[in-house]
């Protein structure tokens, strides 16, 4: 299981690379991409982390239409 705290740490370690919009699926750690159940828990942890970091004002989340990709970007005010 990828916890929210691990997801936050993962995103914060890569934050300087988020100058452009990035698909949150790309943030799932490689060791979680090996099978479908690990990928799901990885995505859940990253998604929860994104919500928390958005609440803090660290990142922005974008989804243009329902069921489209969720994209994140470093908040330009930082």
Biopython code that builds the backbone (N, CA, C, O; Angstrom):
import numpy as np
from Bio.PDB.StructureBuilder import StructureBuilder

atoms = [
    (1, "UNK", "N", (0.849, -1.188, 0.000)),
    (1, "UNK", "CA", (0.000, 0.000, 0.000)),
    (1, "UNK", "C", (0.887, 1.242, 0.000)),
    (1, "UNK", "O", (1.819, 1.350, 0.797)),
    (2, "UNK", "N", (0.591, 2.163, -0.889)),
    (2, "UNK", "CA", (1.269, 3.455, -0.914)),
    (2, "UNK", "C", (0.434, 4.418, -0.089)),
    (2, "UNK", "O", (-0.682, 4.764, -0.476)),
    (3, "UNK", "N", (0.962, 4.852, 1.038)),
    (3, "UNK", "CA", (0.215, 5.736, 1.917)),
    (3, "UNK", "C", (0.206, 7.168, 1.380)),
    (3, "UNK", "O", (0.993, 7.529, 0.506)),
    (4, "UNK", "N", (-0.689, 7.954, 1.918)),
    (4, "UNK", "CA", (-0.754, 9.368, 1.545)),
    (4, "UNK", "C", (0.563, 10.060, 1.874)),
    (4, "UNK", "O", (1.052, 10.878, 1.095)),
    (5, "UNK", "N", (1.133, 9.732, 3.022)),
    (5, "UNK", "CA", (2.394, 10.353, 3.433)),
    (5, "UNK", "C", (3.519, 9.999, 2.462)),
    (5, "UNK", "O", (4.342, 10.852, 2.128)),
    (6, "UNK", "N", (3.559, 8.743, 2.006)),
    (6, "UNK", "CA", (4.569, 8.345, 1.028)),
    (6, "UNK", "C", (4.335, 9.071, -0.297)),
    (6, "UNK", "O", (5.284, 9.492, -0.958)),
    (7, "UNK", "N", (3.073, 9.212, -0.675)),
    (7, "UNK", "CA", (2.743, 9.935, -1.898)),
    (7, "UNK", "C", (3.162, 11.391, -1.829)),
    (7, "UNK", "O", (3.703, 11.936, -2.791)),
    (8, "UNK", "N", (2.911, 12.017, -0.693)),
    (8, "UNK", "CA", (3.321, 13.425, -0.505)),
    (8, "UNK", "C", (4.835, 13.547, -0.623)),
    (8, "UNK", "O", (5.337, 14.446, -1.298)),
    (9, "UNK", "N", (5.552, 12.658, 0.021)),
    (9, "UNK", "CA", (7.012, 12.668, -0.043)),
    (9, "UNK", "C", (7.491, 12.479, -1.478)),
    (9, "UNK", "O", (8.396, 13.176, -1.936)),
    (10, "UNK", "N", (6.881, 11.536, -2.179)),
    (10, "UNK", "CA", (7.233, 11.255, -3.570)),
    (10, "UNK", "C", (7.025, 12.497, -4.433)),
    (10, "UNK", "O", (7.902, 12.862, -5.216)),
    (11, "UNK", "N", (5.885, 13.139, -4.294)),
    (11, "UNK", "CA", (5.580, 14.329, -5.101)),
    (11, "UNK", "C", (6.509, 15.481, -4.740)),
    (11, "UNK", "O", (7.027, 16.154, -5.631)),
    (12, "UNK", "N", (6.726, 15.716, -3.461)),
    (12, "UNK", "CA", (7.595, 16.833, -3.048)),
    (12, "UNK", "C", (9.024, 16.638, -3.545)),
    (12, "UNK", "O", (9.707, 17.613, -3.860)),
    (13, "UNK", "N", (9.488, 15.378, -3.619)),
    (13, "UNK", "CA", (10.835, 15.115, -4.132)),
    (13, "UNK", "C", (10.966, 15.437, -5.612)),
    (13, "UNK", "O", (12.065, 15.718, -6.091)),
    (14, "UNK", "N", (9.859, 15.400, -6.339)),
    (14, "UNK", "CA", (9.866, 15.656, -7.779)),
    (14, "UNK", "C", (9.310, 17.035, -8.141)),
    (14, "UNK", "O", (9.217, 17.370, -9.322)),
    (15, "UNK", "N", (8.951, 17.812, -7.169)),
    (15, "UNK", "CA", (8.214, 19.062, -7.386)),
    (15, "UNK", "C", (8.902, 20.026, -8.343)),
    (15, "UNK", "O", (8.221, 20.712, -9.105)),
    (16, "UNK", "N", (10.208, 20.099, -8.327)),
    (16, "UNK", "CA", (10.906, 21.031, -9.211)),
    (16, "UNK", "C", (10.774, 20.642, -10.681)),
    (16, "UNK", "O", (11.034, 21.462, -11.561)),
    (17, "UNK", "N", (10.372, 19.400, -10.956)),
    (17, "UNK", "CA", (10.189, 18.940, -12.335)),
    (17, "UNK", "C", (8.781, 19.204, -12.853)),
    (17, "UNK", "O", (8.464, 18.828, -13.982)),
    (18, "UNK", "N", (7.940, 19.833, -12.065)),
    (18, "UNK", "CA", (6.531, 20.024, -12.419)),
    (18, "UNK", "C", (6.263, 21.433, -12.947)),
    (18, "UNK", "O", (5.294, 22.068, -12.532)),
    (19, "UNK", "N", (7.089, 21.921, -13.838)),
    (19, "UNK", "CA", (6.873, 23.249, -14.403)),
    (19, "UNK", "C", (5.698, 23.230, -15.378)),
    (19, "UNK", "O", (5.001, 24.232, -15.537)),
    (20, "UNK", "N", (5.485, 22.100, -16.022)),
    (20, "UNK", "CA", (4.368, 21.903, -16.934)),
    (20, "UNK", "C", (3.402, 20.901, -16.312)),
    (20, "UNK", "O", (3.748, 20.236, -15.336)),
    (21, "UNK", "N", (2.200, 20.785, -16.863)),
    (21, "UNK", "CA", (1.218, 19.831, -16.361)),
    (21, "UNK", "C", (1.726, 18.415, -16.540)),
    (21, "UNK", "O", (2.288, 18.073, -17.581)),
    (22, "UNK", "N", (1.526, 17.590, -15.516)),
    (22, "UNK", "CA", (2.005, 16.216, -15.532)),
    (22, "UNK", "C", (0.861, 15.297, -15.116)),
    (22, "UNK", "O", (0.156, 15.584, -14.149)),
    (23, "UNK", "N", (0.674, 14.207, -15.832)),
    (23, "UNK", "CA", (-0.351, 13.215, -15.532)),
    (23, "UNK", "C", (0.000, 12.513, -14.221)),
    (23, "UNK", "O", (1.135, 12.070, -14.044)),
    (24, "UNK", "N", (-0.957, 12.406, -13.305)),
    (24, "UNK", "CA", (-0.638, 11.798, -12.004)),
    (24, "UNK", "C", (-0.279, 10.322, -12.125)),
    (24, "UNK", "O", (0.375, 9.777, -11.236)),
    (25, "UNK", "N", (-0.686, 9.674, -13.189)),
    (25, "UNK", "CA", (-0.319, 8.267, -13.391)),
    (25, "UNK", "C", (1.200, 8.131, -13.508)),
    (25, "UNK", "O", (1.765, 7.112, -13.112)),
    (26, "UNK", "N", (1.851, 9.142, -14.043)),
    (26, "UNK", "CA", (3.309, 9.136, -14.185)),
    (26, "UNK", "C", (4.019, 9.196, -12.828)),
    (26, "UNK", "O", (5.209, 8.890, -12.743)),
    (27, "UNK", "N", (3.312, 9.581, -11.783)),
    (27, "UNK", "CA", (3.923, 9.722, -10.457)),
    (27, "UNK", "C", (3.891, 8.437, -9.639)),
    (27, "UNK", "O", (4.492, 8.368, -8.567)),
    (28, "UNK", "N", (3.199, 7.430, -10.134)),
    (28, "UNK", "CA", (3.168, 6.149, -9.418)),
    (28, "UNK", "C", (4.580, 5.576, -9.433)),
    (28, "UNK", "O", (5.180, 5.453, -10.501)),
    (29, "UNK", "N", (5.121, 5.224, -8.269)),
    (29, "UNK", "CA", (6.476, 4.653, -8.235)),
    (29, "UNK", "C", (6.570, 3.388, -9.098)),
    (29, "UNK", "O", (5.612, 2.622, -9.195)),
    (30, "UNK", "N", (7.725, 3.183, -9.715)),
    (30, "UNK", "CA", (7.916, 2.055, -10.626)),
    (30, "UNK", "C", (7.613, 0.706, -9.977)),
    (30, "UNK", "O", (7.067, -0.186, -10.626)),
    (31, "UNK", "N", (7.964, 0.553, -8.704)),
    (31, "UNK", "CA", (7.721, -0.739, -8.051)),
    (31, "UNK", "C", (6.233, -0.998, -7.799)),
    (31, "UNK", "O", (5.871, -2.106, -7.403)),
    (32, "UNK", "N", (5.377, -0.022, -8.014)),
    (32, "UNK", "CA", (3.931, -0.198, -7.888)),
    (32, "UNK", "C", (3.268, -0.454, -9.241)),
    (32, "UNK", "O", (2.070, -0.733, -9.298)),
    (33, "UNK", "N", (4.026, -0.362, -10.316)),
    (33, "UNK", "CA", (3.464, -0.541, -11.652)),
    (33, "UNK", "C", (3.537, -1.991, -12.130)),
    (33, "UNK", "O", (3.108, -2.300, -13.242)),
    (34, "UNK", "N", (4.074, -2.873, -11.302)),
    (34, "UNK", "CA", (4.316, -4.249, -11.729)),
    (34, "UNK", "C", (3.060, -5.088, -11.862)),
    (34, "UNK", "O", (2.997, -5.954, -12.735)),
    (35, "UNK", "N", (2.066, -4.861, -11.033)),
    (35, "UNK", "CA", (0.800, -5.580, -11.194)),
    (35, "UNK", "C", (-0.361, -4.630, -10.929)),
    (35, "UNK", "O", (-0.187, -3.560, -10.346)),
    (36, "UNK", "N", (-1.536, -5.035, -11.364)),
    (36, "UNK", "CA", (-2.697, -4.134, -11.377)),
    (36, "UNK", "C", (-3.119, -3.698, -9.972)),
    (36, "UNK", "O", (-3.505, -2.544, -9.781)),
    (37, "UNK", "N", (-3.052, -4.595, -8.987)),
    (37, "UNK", "CA", (-3.469, -4.208, -7.634)),
    (37, "UNK", "C", (-2.487, -3.222, -7.014)),
    (37, "UNK", "O", (-2.899, -2.280, -6.338)),
    (38, "UNK", "N", (-1.195, -3.428, -7.239)),
    (38, "UNK", "CA", (-0.218, -2.474, -6.728)),
    (38, "UNK", "C", (-0.366, -1.125, -7.436)),
    (38, "UNK", "O", (-0.212, -0.073, -6.816)),
    (39, "UNK", "N", (-0.664, -1.163, -8.725)),
    (39, "UNK", "CA", (-0.839, 0.084, -9.477)),
    (39, "UNK", "C", (-2.025, 0.865, -8.926)),
    (39, "UNK", "O", (-1.968, 2.090, -8.814)),
    (40, "UNK", "N", (-3.091, 0.162, -8.586)),
    (40, "UNK", "CA", (-4.277, 0.839, -8.028)),
    (40, "UNK", "C", (-3.969, 1.491, -6.689)),
    (40, "UNK", "O", (-4.363, 2.633, -6.451)),
    (41, "UNK", "N", (-3.269, 0.777, -5.813)),
    (41, "UNK", "CA", (-2.942, 1.365, -4.509)),
    (41, "UNK", "C", (-1.953, 2.516, -4.676)),
    (41, "UNK", "O", (-2.007, 3.497, -3.935)),
    (42, "UNK", "N", (-1.050, 2.394, -5.650)),
    (42, "UNK", "CA", (-0.124, 3.489, -5.932)),
    (42, "UNK", "C", (-0.858, 4.727, -6.406)),
    (42, "UNK", "O", (-0.562, 5.841, -5.973)),
    (43, "UNK", "N", (-1.814, 4.528, -7.296)),
    (43, "UNK", "CA", (-2.605, 5.657, -7.794)),
    (43, "UNK", "C", (-3.446, 6.272, -6.687)),
    (43, "UNK", "O", (-3.579, 7.494, -6.614)),
    (44, "UNK", "N", (-4.012, 5.441, -5.829)),
    (44, "UNK", "CA", (-4.819, 5.952, -4.709)),
    (44, "UNK", "C", (-3.978, 6.808, -3.774)),
    (44, "UNK", "O", (-4.407, 7.882, -3.352)),
    (45, "UNK", "N", (-2.781, 6.334, -3.453)),
    (45, "UNK", "CA", (-1.893, 7.100, -2.576)),
    (45, "UNK", "C", (-1.466, 8.418, -3.192)),
    (45, "UNK", "O", (-1.426, 9.443, -2.513)),
    (46, "UNK", "N", (-1.145, 8.391, -4.486)),
    (46, "UNK", "CA", (-0.742, 9.611, -5.192)),
    (46, "UNK", "C", (-1.919, 10.587, -5.282)),
    (46, "UNK", "O", (-1.741, 11.792, -5.106)),
    (47, "UNK", "N", (-3.116, 10.068, -5.555)),
    (47, "UNK", "CA", (-4.304, 10.929, -5.644)),
    (47, "UNK", "C", (-4.589, 11.605, -4.306)),
    (47, "UNK", "O", (-4.838, 12.810, -4.260)),
    (48, "UNK", "N", (-4.554, 10.834, -3.213)),
    (48, "UNK", "CA", (-4.788, 11.412, -1.884)),
    (48, "UNK", "C", (-3.723, 12.458, -1.565)),
    (48, "UNK", "O", (-4.023, 13.497, -0.976)),
    (49, "UNK", "N", (-2.488, 12.184, -1.953)),
    (49, "UNK", "CA", (-1.401, 13.141, -1.726)),
    (49, "UNK", "C", (-1.630, 14.417, -2.527)),
    (49, "UNK", "O", (-1.386, 15.517, -2.030)),
    (50, "UNK", "N", (-2.097, 14.273, -3.761)),
    (50, "UNK", "CA", (-2.380, 15.440, -4.602)),
    (50, "UNK", "C", (-3.460, 16.320, -3.979)),
    (50, "UNK", "O", (-3.352, 17.546, -3.978)),
    (51, "UNK", "N", (-4.494, 15.685, -3.453)),
    (51, "UNK", "CA", (-5.556, 16.462, -2.803)),
    (51, "UNK", "C", (-5.015, 17.237, -1.606)),
    (51, "UNK", "O", (-5.347, 18.406, -1.411)),
    (52, "UNK", "N", (-4.188, 16.582, -0.816)),
    (52, "UNK", "CA", (-3.616, 17.236, 0.369)),
    (52, "UNK", "C", (-2.693, 18.389, -0.037)),
    (52, "UNK", "O", (-2.747, 19.464, 0.561)),
    (53, "UNK", "N", (-1.851, 18.171, -1.042)),
    (53, "UNK", "CA", (-0.927, 19.218, -1.481)),
    (53, "UNK", "C", (-1.658, 20.370, -2.167)),
    (53, "UNK", "O", (-1.198, 21.511, -2.117)),
    (54, "UNK", "N", (-2.783, 20.084, -2.801)),
    (54, "UNK", "CA", (-3.604, 21.151, -3.377)),
    (54, "UNK", "C", (-4.218, 21.990, -2.268)),
    (54, "UNK", "O", (-4.260, 23.218, -2.350)),
    (55, "UNK", "N", (-4.689, 21.316, -1.237)),
    (55, "UNK", "CA", (-5.264, 22.017, -0.086)),
    (55, "UNK", "C", (-4.233, 22.943, 0.557)),
    (55, "UNK", "O", (-4.575, 24.033, 1.014)),
    (56, "UNK", "N", (-2.970, 22.508, 0.591)),
    (56, "UNK", "CA", (-1.882, 23.320, 1.158)),
    (56, "UNK", "C", (-1.463, 24.460, 0.220)),
    (56, "UNK", "O", (-0.802, 25.408, 0.645)),
    (57, "UNK", "N", (-1.851, 24.360, -1.048)),
    (57, "UNK", "CA", (-1.445, 25.371, -2.025)),
    (57, "UNK", "C", (-0.125, 25.067, -2.700)),
    (57, "UNK", "O", (0.443, 25.938, -3.359)),
    (58, "UNK", "N", (0.376, 23.850, -2.552)),
    (58, "UNK", "CA", (1.659, 23.473, -3.135)),
    (58, "UNK", "C", (1.546, 23.156, -4.619)),
    (58, "UNK", "O", (2.430, 23.505, -5.402)),
    (59, "UNK", "N", (0.463, 22.496, -5.005)),
    (59, "UNK", "CA", (0.242, 22.133, -6.405)),
    (59, "UNK", "C", (-1.159, 22.540, -6.837)),
    (59, "UNK", "O", (-2.006, 22.885, -6.013)),
    (60, "UNK", "N", (-1.385, 22.491, -8.149)),
    (60, "UNK", "CA", (-2.710, 22.690, -8.724)),
    (60, "UNK", "C", (-3.110, 21.408, -9.436)),
    (60, "UNK", "O", (-2.256, 20.709, -9.983)),
    (61, "UNK", "N", (-4.386, 21.096, -9.434)),
    (61, "UNK", "CA", (-4.927, 19.929, -10.127)),
    (61, "UNK", "C", (-5.839, 20.419, -11.245)),
    (61, "UNK", "O", (-6.581, 21.387, -11.078)),
    (62, "UNK", "N", (-5.772, 19.734, -12.391)),
    (62, "UNK", "CA", (-6.591, 20.084, -13.536)),
    (62, "UNK", "C", (-7.194, 18.823, -14.147)),
    (62, "UNK", "O", (-6.494, 17.832, -14.358)),
    (63, "UNK", "N", (-8.479, 18.864, -14.424)),
    (63, "UNK", "CA", (-9.162, 17.836, -15.197)),
    (63, "UNK", "C", (-10.178, 18.577, -16.056)),
    (63, "UNK", "O", (-11.124, 19.166, -15.533)),
    (64, "UNK", "N", (-9.986, 18.550, -17.368)),
    (64, "UNK", "CA", (-10.827, 19.344, -18.260)),
    (64, "UNK", "C", (-12.247, 18.824, -18.379)),
    (64, "UNK", "O", (-13.193, 19.610, -18.421)),
    (65, "UNK", "N", (-12.407, 17.509, -18.433)),
    (65, "UNK", "CA", (-13.728, 16.903, -18.554)),
    (65, "UNK", "C", (-13.786, 15.668, -17.665)),
    (65, "UNK", "O", (-12.753, 15.113, -17.290)),
    (66, "UNK", "N", (-14.986, 15.249, -17.336)),
    (66, "UNK", "CA", (-15.177, 14.056, -16.521)),
    (66, "UNK", "C", (-14.504, 12.860, -17.210)),
    (66, "UNK", "O", (-14.613, 12.685, -18.424)),
    (67, "UNK", "N", (-13.829, 12.069, -16.435)),
    (67, "UNK", "CA", (-13.123, 10.858, -16.875)),
    (67, "UNK", "C", (-11.874, 11.132, -17.704)),
    (67, "UNK", "O", (-11.278, 10.189, -18.227)),
    (68, "UNK", "N", (-11.459, 12.378, -17.842)),
    (68, "UNK", "CA", (-10.194, 12.662, -18.521)),
    (68, "UNK", "C", (-9.053, 12.566, -17.522)),
    (68, "UNK", "O", (-9.270, 12.393, -16.323)),
    (69, "UNK", "N", (-7.850, 12.678, -18.027)),
    (69, "UNK", "CA", (-6.654, 12.572, -17.194)),
    (69, "UNK", "C", (-6.656, 13.645, -16.103)),
    (69, "UNK", "O", (-7.103, 14.773, -16.312)),
    (70, "UNK", "N", (-6.143, 13.259, -14.937)),
    (70, "UNK", "CA", (-5.902, 14.228, -13.864)),
    (70, "UNK", "C", (-4.467, 14.707, -14.009)),
    (70, "UNK", "O", (-3.530, 13.908, -14.035)),
    (71, "UNK", "N", (-4.310, 16.003, -14.101)),
    (71, "UNK", "CA", (-2.999, 16.601, -14.301)),
    (71, "UNK", "C", (-2.644, 17.460, -13.087)),
    (71, "UNK", "O", (-3.513, 18.087, -12.482)),
    (72, "UNK", "N", (-1.369, 17.478, -12.745)),
    (72, "UNK", "CA", (-0.928, 18.349, -11.648)),
    (72, "UNK", "C", (0.235, 19.218, -12.131)),
    (72, "UNK", "O", (0.934, 18.900, -13.094)),
    (73, "UNK", "N", (0.402, 20.312, -11.426)),
    (73, "UNK", "CA", (1.472, 21.261, -11.729)),
    (73, "UNK", "C", (1.851, 21.971, -10.444)),
    (73, "UNK", "O", (1.003, 22.215, -9.586)),
    (74, "UNK", "N", (3.099, 22.295, -10.318)),
    (74, "UNK", "CA", (3.555, 23.072, -9.168)),
    (74, "UNK", "C", (2.847, 24.422, -9.172)),
    (74, "UNK", "O", (2.722, 25.049, -10.224)),
    (75, "UNK", "N", (2.388, 24.871, -8.027)),
    (75, "UNK", "CA", (1.724, 26.161, -7.924)),
    (75, "UNK", "C", (2.737, 27.246, -8.306)),
    (75, "UNK", "O", (3.814, 27.331, -7.718)),
    (76, "UNK", "N", (2.388, 28.055, -9.277)),
    (76, "UNK", "CA", (3.309, 29.082, -9.788)),
    (76, "UNK", "C", (3.560, 30.190, -8.774)),
    (76, "UNK", "O", (4.471, 30.994, -8.970)),
    (77, "UNK", "N", (2.788, 30.258, -7.706)),
    (77, "UNK", "CA", (2.989, 31.288, -6.687)),
    (77, "UNK", "C", (4.079, 30.925, -5.684)),
    (77, "UNK", "O", (4.402, 31.719, -4.800)),
    (78, "UNK", "N", (4.650, 29.723, -5.819)),
    (78, "UNK", "CA", (5.684, 29.306, -4.858)),
    (78, "UNK", "C", (7.050, 29.741, -5.292)),
    (78, "UNK", "O", (8.033, 29.473, -4.600)),
]
sb = StructureBuilder()
sb.init_structure("model")
sb.init_model(0)
sb.init_chain("A")
sb.init_seg("    ")
for serial, (resi, resn, name, xyz) in enumerate(atoms, 1):
    if name == "N":
        sb.init_residue(resn, " ", resi, " ")
    sb.init_atom(name, np.array(xyz, "f"), 0.0, 1.0, " ", f" {name:<3s}", serial, name[0])
structure = sb.get_structure()
